[in-house]
Structures are given as structure tokens and as C-alpha cells.
């Protein structure tokens, strides 16, 4: 018989791994992290949730069935442990892409992350409303997951043999 999770609420979240591709992101959020202090805290793993709870759910809804990971209380979508999209603020989103598509204006910067490979995305796409806007943002997150896949697959692998 399968065990059930006690009570309502989101599934447990695995911590984003300490990979070279995640170093800057993890360092940024580690500096701001606060351990969860009680049952009334909104938590993500052992850490206080660093975004609005609705933003966590919104990020999860953009790629249904894809598990969320956590970076010191910040919800993350990743491919094989490489971070691709991050929920920040009330309805903010960061995506890891070489550039944003021309039809997406950058959102509020999150230095030092947006000084490098992370792009801030506004909560709404100008000219698109409702489901069209959500679909465009979801498409952008899927592109970020594909980019994270490429980063993951291009990572040097150690063969385990010593020479």
C-alpha cells in the first residue's frame, strides 16, 4: 500500500544541486535565505519561501507535471539539476536564456543574476492577455528548460578512470 503525504499542501521539494551551472544562482539566494521558523511559515523545504505562494503555484502550472526544486526557499524549474526558471517576488520570473525573444520586454532586473545569463520576464506579455499571455510565458519557460538541457549535456563528465 502506498504511503500518503500527511495533510494538504504541495509535494516535498528537492534542493537544487550544487552544480557549476547553478553556482551564481545558489550563492545569490543563499545570502538571502532564512530558515523556516515554525508551522505558520510559508516554507520550501527547510527554508522560508522567498516568493509569494501564488507565484510558486504559477511557476508549477507553466509546465504541468514538471517537479519544482528549491534554492534556499526559491522555487526553481530545472532540467537534470540545471536551473532553468525561477519564481521571484509576487509574480516575477527569471529564465536562463542567451536572450529574450524580441516580443518579450525585460522585466525588473535582479542584479547580479540579470547581469549575466538570467533574464527577467514581466508577469504579463504586452499585447497578449489571459490564456494567450500564459501560453507565451509557458513557451518561454519550456525554451529555458531546453537550454538547461543543453547546458547539462555539454557539462564535462568524469569517466571515473584515473590516468
Secondary structure, DSSP 4 states (H G I P E B T S, - for coil): -PPPPSSSSPPP-EEPP--GGGHHHHHHHHHH--B--STTS-EETTEE--B-HHHHHHHHHHTTTPPEEESSS-EEEEETTEEEEEEEBTTEEEEE-SS--TT--B-S--TTGGGTTEEEE-SS-TT--HHHHHHHHHHHHHHHHHHHHHHHHTS----S---
